[in-house]
Amino acid sequence: MSMHAQVSVTGVVTDSQNDPLIGASVAVKGTTNGAITDLNGQYQLKVPNANVTLVFTFVGFDKQEIALKGRTKLNVVLKENALSLDEVVVVGYGTQKRVSVTGSVSTMSDKEMLKAPTMGITNVVGTRVAGVTMLQTSGQPGSDAASLLVRGQSATYIVDGVQRSFNEIDPNEIESVSVLKDATSAAVYGLDASAVVIVTTKKGKVEKPRISYTGSYGISQNAKQIKWLDGPGYAYWYNNARVLDGDQPVFTTDHVQKMINGEDGWGNTNWYKKVFGVGTNMHHNVSATGGTEKVRFFTSVGTFTQDGNVDNFNYDRFNLRSNIDAKITDNLSMELGISGRIEKRENPRYSANPDDWHNIPQQAVRALPYVPEKITYQGKEYYTATPTDSSPVSPLAAINESGYNNYNNTFIQSNFSLKYDAPWLKGLSFKFMGAYDMSFQFGKSLATPFKTMLMSKPNSSTQALSYSMFTDNSGNISLTESAARSTNVVTQSSINFNRAFGKHKVNAIGLVETRNGFSNSLGATGYGLDFIALDELSKITNKTGAGQDKYPVLSGYSGNKRVLGFVGRVNYDYDEKYLAEVSIRRDGSYLFSGMDGARWTNLPAVSLGWRLNKEDWFNTDWVDNLKIRGGVGKTATSAVSDFMFLDLMGVSTNQVILGGASQSIIYASTLGNINLHWAECLTYNLGVDFTAWKGLLGVEFDVFYKYEYDLLSAISGKYPPSMGGYYFNVANINKRDYRGFDFTITHNNRIGDFNYGVKWIGTLAKRKWLYVGSDSENTPDYMKLTGKEVGAQLGFISEGLFQSQEEIDNHATIPGSNVLPGYIKYKDRNGDGKITYAQDMGYVGKSAYPKFQSSLDLSGSWKGFDFDILLQSGLGRTVALTGVYSATGSQGIMDNTAFTKLFYHGGNSPVFLAENSWTPDHTNAEFPRLSLVPVSSNNAYSSTFWYRSGDYLRLKTFQLGYSLPQSIVKPCGVNNFRIYVEGSNVLTFSELTKYNIDPEQPGVNNGYYPQQRTFSVGVSLTL
């Protein structure tokens, strides 16, 4: 064929996101005539005529054959290959092809990460990765991360090879997330790595430099807005409660009218709505990437701002990351990664922590509704305060006038590695990686006294409400400043051999890892300031509000930690059919004594895999992949404090007078236990991977069992009083197990121009105590934690409400606690005719974490439009309306909350509790007797009466986008331009929905910062 008879064909090859595919192959079908796309995805090919068929191929994408039909310009969009058999998965200290993995590893791509609104990474991983369950108990800006469990246990987080926090990473920086769920994949990380979440950040590729921008702006509000009594409603139910208690009503119709009219000091204020309004969030990210065969780069700069829906609760974050890869010589390559993060957290002096006294949400719940927001006194407006059973509350004053509690944090992280490929032996390489991380924290807190107008509670003869001036915090001013610095140095030196011998492939690694951590902190609190505006420690007066002397309090701390580990692993692959992996990690920690070898532990693991579809006798063409895999391994955790193996001394200041001066004393404080050692866990896993019909159906299914033993337990009750308290407090004797399954089922298809995908993941993880050393032999089995679910909660068994005095007289009650009709009736579990804490209370509540968590992701795209909808559910959990406290100093204490006792602590009440309380005219009630002053604390105890199912279904996230056509954006120099709307926590369905209570509320809810519903609009573009 002569050259002048040929036809030139040009075009661009892109993916579904309109990004150019560099290095895609374009060839004339049936010939070797072809071309490769350039840095812009463009190609030019000489063909015999304009009617030939062109074949387009690219790794990871489906092949397309398209007839020219007379065209000389042909742009092609390749579809990603749903099979993913060639997908590379990040595992411990390396990567493997998905098809060769024998352990249990779940992954999430960068594209999945960006399907969700900008939020903490934990909230995304917790809903989109099989094997992971999550619990998010707060929506406070900067503190809204979810806590994660992987198959029932906590996880270690690895970012670019180093143990680091990952929730605050900008999602645009993340390339992939791998979750190593079993010991065969996680054991190589050693100490405290029962499971591992690996985050790999983006790196540059060989392509023309590209600049990308993503930005969004959104609003937030409480996902569930509880309805509280207004002024007239409070008056109505308060009067009814007094009448039922045998007292006279307080509020009159005249009072109620004055509330409505706002007269004589009366009002009608919805404090909860005043406190919880509408917040905003904003996110911007600019990244640049590209490179050549010699040098590749990725750089990202991002900002994220959350202004809470409670005033003065704000969070600002600035992220910077730069990854550079360079090929220095033919055999030597280098990687350099530097990242930085600056955080600023601003809060009022009163926090939103549910465990803190007088936290802001608690004050919003307890503030009485029949007063105005402000009162004018002597020509000046003051916020109103209302009395409670302890100190008065004024939520808006606490937000705006109590002072501040601010933190500024700076994090700098760096990675550097050199890899040398030995020229004398193919497949042999040496690598050194070093990481140096630093963090700096500075905190400043100012507690300022503020004045409010305190309402005096009315009586039936009150006409105008009276107010008096009240000064918070007794007029005391305090200023606290704190600073902390920490460094973490990690080194990894490894030798690797990776080579194929015909059908045999061997990959072996030997590695030595060191981790060294250093930290120190200091703090000072001073009292008294002449001028609040001069809030510096140098300006303190050392005086209280009453003029008494009060001198500064100083504090300081320093510490270090050290771990050394050795890793060995060998992977064997025969023809991608028979697979095996053997590994061992030997770790040593400063936490344990070296006297009896407890300082070191060995963590072996082995796993096997068999791809049945590769066998000659397997003749089923529609099966793309069928792999059976299984493994067993051991992990270990510490959970001990520093130097518990040593006899420790304590220092107590100003204890004796010697020579006329106050002296400190040194005394024996803790008896060291040299027998303490690692808690260990044996893990068994069996899984199957199945793909069929060219990726139309994909299934990953795993079952697991984990036996954890030698956990720490308090053992003080095991020794007689004659020992005088001189015995070990803890020992390695507890045992528990975990069993369950997890799965991922996917379906991806294309119908014409419509691409769609379905992904269903599920995780069942049952956790049980096999032995608990603190269980006393003399307690009933139902009071022993042994045999119970991990996370189980104490309580009586309720048998409903007493309906008559006769029923009370013929049933067991708590000695010394009077009861009335409408009070809770408890089961006498041991049949001794009385209800006691010691004999009738047991473990009745389930864990706050779901036993089974599931997510269904529906996605699709059509002619520039795209959508993603994620439904999430949690089953097998309970929520306590009453309070079983666990904060330091109050463990085990049980009490009412605002959801279980009307007018609790002298505050307001939710509408649902008042309207559904027992009265003589409403005996078929859901809640106990309407009362202001109960005759006993009978109803305050934790019981099945107050536990509710915490099962829920959420429309967790949605995203709807539209990408402008290439014909519009290309002339403007833009490769891709997309606009989108998105939301999170959009809808929630649960048994608690009728109360407007969020099913993930904290265990004790006397006021907390609720989970947020967000809606955002955004734009992304690539140049």
Secondary structure, DSSP 4 states (H G I P E B T S, - for coil): --GGG-EEEEEEEE-TTS-B-TT-EEEETTSS-EEE--TTSEEEEEESSTT-EEEEE-TTB--EEEE-TT-SB--EEPPBPTT-TT-EEEETTEEEEGGG--S-EEEEEHHHHTTS-S--HHHHHHHHSTTEEEE-----TT--PPEEEETTB--EEEETTEE---TTS-GGGEEEEEEE-SHHHHGGG-TT-SSEEEEEE----SEEEEEEEEEEEEEEEESS---B--HHHHHHHHHHHHHHTT------HHHHHHHHHT-TT-----HHHHHS--EEEEEEEEEEEEE-SSEEEEEEEEEEEEE-SSTT-EEEEEEEEEEEEEE-SSSEEEEEEEEEEEEEEEEESS---TTSTT-HHHHHHHS-SSS-SEEEETTEEEEEEB--SSS-B-HHHHHHHSEEEEEEEEEEEEEEEEEEE-TTSTTEEEEEEEEEEEEEEEEEEEE---EEEEEPPP-TT-SS--EEEEEGGGG--EEEEEEEEEEEEEEEEEEEEEEEETTEEEEEEEEEEEEEEEEEEEEEEEE-BS-TT---GGGB-SB-TTS-B---EEEEEEEEEEEEEEEEEEEEEETTTEEEEEEEEEEEETTS-SSSSTTEEEEEEEEEEEEGGGSTT---TTEEEEEEEEEEEEEEE----TTTTS-EEEEEEEEEEETTEEEEEEEEEE---TT---EEEEEEEEEEEEEETTTTEEEEEEEEEEEEEEEEEE-GGGS-GGGTT-S-SEEEEEEEEEEEEEEEEEEEEEETTEEEEEEEEEEEEEEEEEE-TT--TTS-GGG-STTSBTT-EEEBPEEEE--SHHHHHTS---TT----TTSEEE--TT-SSS--HHHH-EEEEPPSS-SEEEEEEEEEEETTEEEEEEEEEEES-EEESSEE--STT-TT-EE--TTTSTTGGG---BHHHHHTEEBTTB-S-SEEE--SS-SSSGGGS-BTTTEEE--EEEEEEEEEEEEPPHHHHGGGT-SEEEEEEEEEEEEEEEGGGGGT--TT--SS-SS----EEEEEEEEEEE-
